[in-house]
Each structure stands twice: as structure tokens, then as C-alpha cells.
Amino acid sequence: MFKDTIVAIATGASEGAISIVRLSGEDAIAIVNDLFDKNILEEKGYTIHYGTILEEGKPVDEVLVNLFRAPKSYTGEDMVEINCHGGHYVTRKVLSLCLGKGARMARNGEFTERAYLNGHLDLAQAESVNDLIRAQDDINATSAIYSLKGSVKELLDPLTEDLTQILSQIEVNIDYPEYDDVKQLTEEEILPKAKEWLSRIEEIINEAKQAVFIRGGIKTAIVGKPNVGKSSLLNALLEEDKAIVTEIAGTTRDLVEGTVRIGNVTLNLVDTAGIHESEDRIEQMGIARSIQAIEKAQLILLVLDAASELDEQDQELLEKTKDKDRILIYNKKDQKELPDTIAVSALNHDIKALKDAIEQKYQEEIRIASSSTLNNERQIGLALEAKGAMQDAIASLEAGAELDLVTIDLQKAYYALKEITGEVSKEDFLEEVFSRFCLGK
């Protein structure tokens, strides 16, 4: 498919024992052969060769050359990986020599793009390669591995198969009504299948939303009246003194942020200014930002003072956050511990009860995020498009529309699902439909 050969440094830009210069394309082997002190033109794929990279007959580096032949390579093309010593100079020298022999510098992601375009990965698998590289926890890494192994396609295949079955039967009914051995479908037969299909995709979408929510980290606002221990709690969660802590009310005047891992849950934390009446203009601005943070937050950690009775400010905050997902935390347990509450001593970094409560709260979401689901907003958006098309088809069926009109919405649902994995082709769809029937007998 591609006439040019690409090259790039495939390892991180830092000193190390080994770095890899990767080439892919029809001239990859020939380019490396011109630089190598051994002839690899006739060598088999999946072999490793020790030797020296040369520049005008002078040694540049002792290397190992990994050889992969099309189509059994990552990209589906001839590929070579030159394993150099991991210095900046040597690696870039080898790269420049490859460029000098006619290779082109690869664009970001171009090796994986070629793998997709050459049919070695579907689009969801290609996305998972980047997800795996960027993963910073077990959940994201596990999800990316599942997707790389084709879990998204496996998840959607039963839905696309059922759509194809319905569409193929409708098409045959419309175009070949003279065949007595073809079952004649009616709206009454299709409607239950359509509703059952809709229920299944709704479940997939709901689970995907929960998984994306957990994988991306939960926007969490630490909220409470002044001097209740919000900044101490932030510092305890982050295990560092990020926020200033004093006995003076109103110390926090702007949002202080940080990210923390609690078991398998990532919290993107915001410590807000204490919400109360104030004449200080700067403090008023901080309070306004705190209110905005509460509105945007996916989780509220509402801090209350265990050593004092709830006052009017506490009641206002309880009312303000009642419709939000929240955890009530009673701080200063070292002064007074209340039974049957999530009690902590933030100043003493005694917050185990809170950590346990957070992990317990998101157990089901963690389970879903660690399984096979759709992985990002693009995939969820296309699934929602398929869902909407099926809802339109059901509405048409219930209104008594002709089946040939219903197929328009069913095909929209089919194409939306196929676009998730990048398998969109009208010709492929028609071939799939009509290959199921022997109409030429």
C-alpha cells in the first residue's frame, strides 16, 4: 500500500542501555543492509543478527538487527529494528544514516497507522496501543491489553451479526419476493428483536460510561466551612504539604489541586476555599471558584468538624451538595470520635477510614473498568449513534412504516458500530448480506 519507507527512534528520549531505531516499508531491509557489515537481504523474518553499523566503512555502533518480513510484522510490511547502545548521539547518528539512505522520518503514530491500514489492527486496537503506552495504573493497562487483543470487536460482533441477520432477511423479502423458501418477515417479528438489541447496546453504553469515568480519574472537590481541615485532608491524601495549613480561617483563597491514587481509584482533587460570608474581595473570588468546582465535581468530600455540633454553615453545605455524589467526613477524630461515621484526623494523616470508603464506593465501577468495554468517548459516541438509529427504527415499526424505510435506520446502526473498529464499507456490507442466501439457484 505504501511506497515509502519510514524510520523513527522507537524508545524514549533518555540515556539507557539500549535504544531502538525502527524502519518499516518495502526498502527497510535494503536500507539497513547498506549500513550493516553483514548481508541480510536473503535472511528470514523473525531473526536477529549481530554486527556493526558503518558510515563510509568506519564503525558507528555495534548493534543487534531484528528482521521482520511482510506480512508477518507489526505493520504488515518489511520491518527492521536496530538495537543500538542507548546514547543520544549514537542513536541519532544511526537515525540520520537511515534517513540518508532514503528513509522518511515517521509521523507520530505512523507505524500503528500502517498496521491499521494494512489490516493488522482494527481501529479500536490501534487506539489501545496509545492507551497502553499512557497507562499509569492497573485498570488502564488491563483495559488497553483487552482492547489490543480485540475485546471491543468481540463485544460488538454479536450486535452487528444480529443486525446483519435482520437486514439480510428484509432485503431478500423486498428484492426477491418470488422465492418461496425465503421466510417473509413482518413488523411484528422484527420489533421484539429490535427492542432486545436496543437493550443490549444500552447496557454496553452504560458500562462504558462507568469505565471511562473510573479510568480517567474522578473530579473530586474537598468542601467544608473555613478551618474545618480541608487543606489538611488534601495534604494527607497527597502525602505532601501542598496546601498551607494554619489555624487562621480563610487561609485557602484559591483552588489547590492534586492527583492521588487510592487503591484502583484515581482522584483528581481540588481543595476549595471555605464557603462562607466574607467582606474580603479576594476571598469572595476564591469562594466563587469553590462554588464552580462543586458544580463540576463528580465526587464531593464534605468535611465536617467532629468536635463541634453542626452549625448553619454546615447545614447550608449539606443542602448545597445533597444532589451530588458525596462522602461525609468527620474530621478531628483525635478530639472526638463519632460512632458509625467516616472519622479521620487529617492533621495526623489518619485517613484510612476515608480511603476504605472510597474503594468500597467504586467497587462495581472498578470491576467494569477492568473488563472488556468500549474505551473512549469516540467509541461511546458511535455506540450512542447506533442506539439512536435503532430507536428511530423501533419508532417507525411501531408507527407501521414499510420495512424498506426501516432498513435505512438499521443500516445507520450497522455502520455506526462498524465505524468503532474502522470496518466501514458499503460493499462489504452488501457482500455480507447476500452471501447468506443462495439466490442464484
N, C-alpha and C positions, 0 to 999 in steps of 0.2 A: 504493500500500500504506500509506503514512504520510500522515496528515492535517496534522501539524505541520511547521513549518519550523525547521531548526536552524542555528545560527551558531557560529563559533569563529574564533580567530586561528590561522591555519594556518602561521605562521612562528615561529621561535624567539623566546624572551622576551629579546631583546637589541636594542640600538640598531643600526640599519643603514640603508642607502639606501632599502629598500622593505620593507614588511610587507603581509601579505595577510589580509583578513577574508573568510572563505568562508561562503556560505549554501547550503543545499540544502532543497528542498521545494516544494510547489505554490505557495506565496506568496513564494518567494525573489525573483523578478523584481519583483513588485508592491512589496515592502518596500523594495528598493533604489531603485525608481522614485520612491517618495515622498520619498526623501532626496537624490535626484540632480537636478541642474539641467537635465537633458535627459530626454526621454521615450524609454524603451527598451522599452515594453510590446509593441510590434509588431516589434521588431528581431529579426533572425535569430540562431540559435545560432552559436557559433564566430566571434563578432565582438567587437571591442574598442572602447570608447567613452571619449573624454576628456571630463572635466567636473569639477564641484565638488560635494562633499557639503555639504549645507546643514543648519543647525539653526535653525528658525524664520526662514528667509530669510537667515541670516548664514552666510558661508563657514566651513567647518571644515577642509577639506583639498582640494587638487587631486589627482585620482585618475584611474586607468585602471580601467574596469569591464569585466571579461571575462564574456561571456554564453554560457551553455550551455543548450540546451533538451533536455528529455527526448525520447526515451530515450538520446540520444547525449551522455551526460555520464559522469563518473566514477561517480556514484551511481546513474545511471539516471533521475534526477529533474531538474527545472529547477534549475540551479545558477548562482550569481553569485560571482565573486571580485573583491573591491575591493582594488586595489593602491594602498596609502597610502604616504605618506612614513613612514620607519621609526622614528619616535619612540614611546616608551612612551605618552605622553599622547594623541597624535593617534590611534594605533591603538585604544586602549581607548575613546576617545571615539566613534569610528566603530562599534565593537562595541556600546557602550551604546545608541547611536541605533537600531541594528538590533533590539536587544532591546526597546527602547521601542516599536517598530512591530509587535511581536507575535512575533518570532522567539524560539526557546528555545535556551538555551546547550547546545551539543552535549556528550554524554558522551565520554570517552576512546574513540577508535576508532569513533565512531558513523558517520562518513562512509563508512569502509570496511565497516562492518557493513551499511549500507544498500546499498552496492554488491553485497555478497554476497546479501542477501535479495532484491534486485531482479534477481538472475541475471547481474550483470556480472562477477563474480568467483566462482570456486569457493572452498571453504574453505581449501585449500592455497595458493591465490593470495593470499587475504586475509592469511594468516599471513606470507606472503613480503613483504608491504608493510612490516610492522613489522621483519622481518629486514633488509630493505634499509636502513631508517632507522637501525637499530642497528649495521649492519656497520662494522667497523673495519679490515678488510683485504680484499684482492682475492678471497680464497677465499669469504668470507661474502657479499660483494657479488655475485660472479658466480653463486653458488648461488641467491641471492634473485632475481636477474634471470631465471634459468632458470625458477624456480618461478612467478614472476609471469607469465611467458609461457605457462604451462600445462604445464610439463615433468612435474609429478607426475601429472597426469591422463593425459598421453601415455604415461607409464611404466606406469600401471596399466590403461589401456584394453584392451590385448591380453589381460590376465588376466581382466578382467570379461567381455570378449567370449567367451572360451573357456568360462567358467563358464556364461554365458547359453546358449550353444550346447548344452552338455551338459544343463542343466536343462530347456531348452525341449523337447528330444527325449524326455527322461524323462517330462515332464508330458504330452506328447502320447501317448506309449506307454500311460501309466496311464489317462488320461481319454478317449482316443479310440482304443481298440484296434481298432475296426472299420474304420479307414481302411487300405486295402491299400497305398496309396502312401507311408505313413509307415514308415520303417525301424524295425524292432524292435531296441532296444538290449539288450545283455546285460551282466552284471557284467564279463565278460572283455573287453568292448570299452571300458568306462568306466575300468577300473583303470589301464591304461597312460597314458591321458590325465590321470587324476588324479595319478599319480606324476610325470609330466612337469611338470604345473602346479606341484606342490609344490616341485620342484627349482628352478623359475624364481623363485618367491617367496622361497625361501631365499637365493638369490643376491642378490635385491633387498634383503632384510633385512640380510645381511652387509655389503653395500656401504654401506648407510645407516648402520650402526653405526660403520663406519670413518670415514665422512664427518662424522658428529656428533662423533666423538672428536677429529678434527682441527679442526673449526670452533669447538668450544668451548674449545680450549686444553688442553694436556696437563699433568696434575698431575705435577709433577717435583720430586723430593726430591734435594738435594745431600747426599751421605752420605760419611763418612770418619772416621777416628780424629782426635783432637784435634790441632790445629796443622798439619794437612796442607794447608790452603789453601782450605777450603770457602768461607769468607766472602770471601776474595779473588776466588774464582771467581764468586760471586754478584755482587760489585761489578763485575767485568769484564763479565759478561753484561748487567747493567743499565746499565752505563756511568755509574755513580754510586756514591758511598761510602755505601751503605745499611747495611752491616753493619760493626761495629767490628773492625778487624784489628790484632792485636798478636802479639808472639812468645810471649805467655803462653798456655799450653794452657788450654782451658775458657772462653775469652772469651765464646763464644756459649752462653747458658744457656736461651734460649727460641727459638722458631721465628721466623725473619725471612723475610718473603715479598715477592715482586715478580713482575711480569709482563714478559716480553720477547718481541719478535718476532725470529725468525731466519729470514730469507727468507720462506717461506709458512707457517712453523710458529710457533704461539704456545705458549710455555712458561709455565705458572703455577708459579713457582719457590718452593721452601721450602728455606732454609738451616737444616740441623738441627744441634743440639748434637753435639759429638763423642761417639761411643758408646764408653764405657769404664767400668771400675770406679771408683766415686767415693764418698767418705765425706761429701761436701758435699750437704746435703739439697736445696738449691735446684738444684744441678747435677743431682742424681738426677731431679728433676721434669722438667728440660729433656731429659734422656736418655730418660725415659719417653715424652715427647711426640714425640721423634725416632723412636722405635720405631713409634708410631702413624702418624706421617707416612709412614714406609717402607711400612707395610701398605696405606695408602690410595693411595700413589703409582702412577701409570700408567707412569712412567719414573724410573729411578734413575740419577743421575750419581754414580758411585762414584769418589771421588778417592783416588788412591794417590800416595805420595811416590817420584818417580823417582830421587831422590838417595839413597834408602835401600833396603835389602833388605826384602821383605815380612815383617812380623812377625806375631805371634799375633793381634793386634787386626785387622790387615788380613785375615788368613785367616778370622777369625770373620765379618767383614763380607761377604767373598766368599761364604761359606757361607749367611749370612742372606739374601742377595739373589739367590742363584743361580736361583731360580724366578721372579724378577721381570724385566720388560723393563728392560735396563740398558745403560749405556755405561761402560766402564772408562777413566778419565782419569788419565794420569801427569803430575802437576804438578811444577813446578820444573825444567823442561827447560833453564833457564838455568844450572843446576848440573850436570845430567847428562841427556842426551837418549838415550832408548832407541829403537832402530830398530823399525819395524813396530808402533808403538803410537800412540794418540791422545795426543800430547805437547803440553802447554801450559805457559805461565808466567803464572799467574793474576795475580800481583802486578804484572807488567809489561803486563797486558792483552793478552798474546799468546795468543789462544784461537781462531784461525782454524781449526785442525785440528778442534776440537770443533764449531764451527758447521757446517763442511762435513760432518762425520759425522752430525749431527742432520738436516740437509736430506736427505742420502743415505738415511738410515734410513727416512724417511717419504715417499719419492718416490711410491710407489704410493698411499698414503692421500691425498696431496695431489692426485694425478690424479683419484681417485674423488670427492673433496670438491669439485673444480672442475667436475664433470659433473652430469648430471641424476640426482638421488637423492631419496629421502624426506628430509625436512629437520629433523625434531624427534622427540622421544620420543613425542608423541601419535600421530604418523603411524606410527612404528615399532611402537608398542603395538597399533594396529589391524591392521597387517600381520601381527604375531605371532598375533593373534586369528584372522585368516583362515587362517594356516598351521595353527593348532591344529584349526580346524574341518575343514580338508582332511585332516589326519592322522586325525581321527575317522572321516571318510567312507571313507578308504582301509582303516582297520581294519574297518569294517562290511562293506565289499565283500569283503575277504579272509575274513571270517567267514561269508559267504554270506547277508547280510541282504537283505531285499527292497528294490528300488530306491526305493520311495516313502519308506522310512525313511532311505535315504541322502540324499535331497533335502533333508532337514532340515539336515544339516551343510553341504551345498553352498550352501544359501541363507544360512546363517550366514556362510560365507566371502564370499559375494557382498556382503551388507550391510556387513560389516566393511570391505571395500575401498571401497565407495561412501561410507562414513562419513568416510573420509580426505579426500575432496573435498566432503563435505557433501551428496551427492546421494542421500540415503536416502529411499526412498518405496516401499512395497509395491505401490501402484497402478502406479507407473512400471515396477517390475519385471515385474508381470503383463502390462502392455501390451507391454513389450519382448519377453517370451517369446512371446506369442500373435500378435504382429504378424508373426512369421516364418513363420507357416503359414496356408494358405488352407483353413480347416476348414469354411467355410460353403458349399462348392460342392455 
